[in-house]
Amino acid sequence: MNPRVLGPVVLAAVLLASACGSGSSHPAASSSTGIQPGGGQTLAGAPGATGTGPVTTGASSMPGMTMATTSGTGAAPAAPVAGNAVAITGFAFSPAALTVKAGTTVTWTNKDADAHTVTSQGSGGPLQSKALGTGETFSYTFTTPGTYSYLCTIHPFMTATVTVTP
């Protein structure tokens, strides 16, 4: 078989089927061993399902699990927070949206084990930190009102804003 002709899903199915062989120790798929939704869940499109949307569960269905929401996931953007400190933790800037008055010095502290930067998006912005190791800080005093978007150049999915008011 030519893998370039097969799509990734078909190729995965072919590889899985060929890996299992006839001497497999796992049970054959059947209606009694198929995927079943947990309590309070429905599988959209499954026989007998009444829901048409995504699988939903209550908060207690996966104890100990927390999911961070980030922009780009369809979640509403974070409401701006007042203050003058930003923690870099869990590969995110927290808060992701900060509002300060002109003249405020904001300090970023890296609480992750990995290095991060605080760098203005676009060219020529005022935020240009070095790579911050664990426990290191970067400070900047905002003097001009406006919205300053920034990111970590090492991990560009990490983005946030500081809004400066008069």
C-alpha positions as CSV (number, residue, x, y, z in Angstrom):
1,M,0.0,0.0,0.0
2,N,1.2,3.5,-0.8
3,P,0.8,5.7,2.4
4,R,0.7,8.8,0.2
5,V,-2.6,7.7,-1.3
6,L,-4.2,6.8,2.0
7,G,-5.5,9.5,4.3
8,P,-4.1,9.6,7.9
9,V,-7.2,8.0,9.4
10,V,-7.3,5.2,6.9
11,L,-3.6,4.6,7.2
12,A,-4.0,4.4,11.0
13,A,-6.8,1.9,10.7
14,V,-4.8,-0.2,8.3
15,L,-1.8,-0.2,10.6
16,L,-3.9,-1.0,13.6
17,A,-5.7,-3.9,11.9
18,S,-2.4,-5.3,10.6
19,A,-0.8,-5.0,14.1
20,C,-3.6,-6.8,15.8
21,G,-3.6,-10.0,13.7
22,S,-5.8,-13.0,14.4
23,G,-4.1,-13.9,17.7
24,S,-5.1,-10.7,19.5
25,S,-5.8,-10.9,23.2
26,H,-8.3,-8.1,23.3
27,P,-12.0,-8.8,22.7
28,A,-13.6,-8.1,19.4
29,A,-15.6,-4.9,19.1
30,S,-19.3,-5.5,19.4
31,S,-22.3,-3.6,20.6
32,S,-21.7,-4.9,24.1
33,T,-18.0,-3.8,24.2
34,G,-18.3,-0.5,22.2
35,I,-17.8,2.9,23.7
36,Q,-20.5,3.8,26.1
37,P,-21.2,7.3,27.5
38,G,-20.7,7.9,31.2
39,G,-23.5,9.0,33.6
40,G,-25.0,12.3,32.4
41,Q,-23.3,12.0,29.0
42,T,-24.6,11.5,25.5
43,L,-22.8,10.6,22.3
44,A,-24.2,12.7,19.5
45,G,-25.2,10.6,16.5
46,A,-25.1,7.3,18.5
47,P,-28.2,5.1,18.2
48,G,-30.7,6.2,20.8
49,A,-28.9,9.5,21.5
50,T,-31.1,12.5,21.8
51,G,-28.4,15.2,21.8
52,T,-26.9,16.6,18.6
53,G,-24.1,18.7,20.2
54,P,-20.7,17.8,21.8
55,V,-20.4,15.4,24.7
56,T,-21.0,17.2,27.9
57,T,-20.3,16.3,31.4
58,G,-20.6,17.8,34.9
59,A,-17.6,19.2,36.7
60,S,-17.3,16.1,38.9
61,S,-16.9,13.6,36.0
62,M,-13.1,14.0,36.1
63,P,-12.0,14.8,39.6
64,G,-8.7,16.5,39.9
65,M,-8.7,17.7,36.3
66,T,-8.7,21.4,35.5
67,M,-8.8,22.8,32.0
68,A,-7.4,26.3,31.3
69,T,-9.3,28.3,28.7
70,T,-7.3,30.2,26.2
71,S,-8.2,32.5,23.4
72,G,-8.8,30.8,20.1
73,T,-10.9,28.1,21.7
74,G,-14.2,29.9,21.3
75,A,-14.2,31.0,25.0
76,A,-14.8,34.6,25.8
77,P,-11.7,36.7,26.2
78,A,-10.6,37.2,29.8
79,A,-12.0,40.3,31.5
80,P,-9.3,42.9,32.2
81,V,-7.9,42.8,35.7
82,A,-6.5,45.8,37.6
83,G,-3.1,45.5,39.4
84,N,0.5,45.7,38.5
85,A,1.8,42.1,38.6
86,V,1.7,39.3,36.0
87,A,2.6,35.8,36.9
88,I,4.0,33.5,34.1
89,T,2.8,30.1,35.2
90,G,1.4,27.0,33.4
91,F,2.7,28.4,30.1
92,A,0.3,31.4,30.4
93,F,0.4,35.0,31.5
94,S,-1.9,35.6,34.4
95,P,-3.8,37.7,34.2
96,A,-4.0,37.6,30.4
97,A,-5.7,41.0,30.3
98,L,-4.4,43.7,32.7
99,T,-5.6,47.3,33.0
100,V,-3.4,50.0,34.6
101,K,-3.2,53.8,34.8
102,A,-0.5,55.6,32.9
103,G,2.7,55.8,35.1
104,T,2.2,52.3,36.5
105,T,5.1,49.9,36.6
106,V,4.1,46.3,35.8
107,T,6.3,43.4,36.9
108,W,6.2,40.0,35.3
109,T,7.5,37.0,37.3
110,N,8.4,33.7,35.7
111,K,7.0,30.9,38.0
112,D,7.5,28.1,35.4
113,A,10.5,25.8,35.2
114,D,10.9,26.8,31.5
115,A,12.3,30.2,30.3
116,H,9.9,32.8,28.9
117,T,10.0,36.3,27.4
118,V,7.8,39.3,27.6
119,T,7.9,40.7,24.1
120,S,5.7,43.3,22.3
121,Q,3.8,41.9,19.4
122,G,4.8,43.6,16.1
123,S,8.0,45.5,15.6
124,G,9.3,48.3,17.8
125,G,7.1,47.7,20.9
126,P,8.3,48.7,24.3
127,L,8.3,45.2,25.9
128,Q,11.6,43.4,25.2
129,S,12.7,41.2,28.0
130,K,15.5,38.7,28.0
131,A,14.6,35.0,28.5
132,L,13.5,34.9,32.1
133,G,14.5,31.9,34.1
134,T,12.5,30.5,37.0
135,G,12.0,33.3,39.6
136,E,13.3,36.1,37.4
137,T,11.3,39.2,36.8
138,F,10.9,41.9,34.2
139,S,9.4,45.3,34.8
140,Y,8.2,48.1,32.6
141,T,6.6,51.5,33.3
142,F,3.8,52.3,31.0
143,T,3.5,56.1,30.3
144,T,1.4,56.3,27.2
145,P,-2.3,55.2,27.1
146,G,-3.2,52.4,24.7
147,T,-3.4,48.6,24.5
148,Y,-0.1,46.7,24.4
149,S,-0.2,43.2,23.1
150,Y,2.6,40.9,24.0
151,L,3.8,37.3,23.8
152,C,6.5,34.9,24.8
153,T,8.8,34.5,21.8
154,I,9.9,31.1,23.0
155,H,6.2,29.9,23.2
156,P,4.3,32.2,20.8
157,F,0.9,30.7,21.8
158,M,1.4,32.6,25.1
159,T,-0.2,36.0,24.5
160,A,-1.7,38.7,26.7
161,T,-2.5,42.4,26.8
162,V,-1.9,45.4,29.0
163,T,-4.4,48.3,28.6
164,V,-3.1,51.7,29.8
165,T,-5.7,54.3,30.7
166,P,-5.0,58.0,31.3
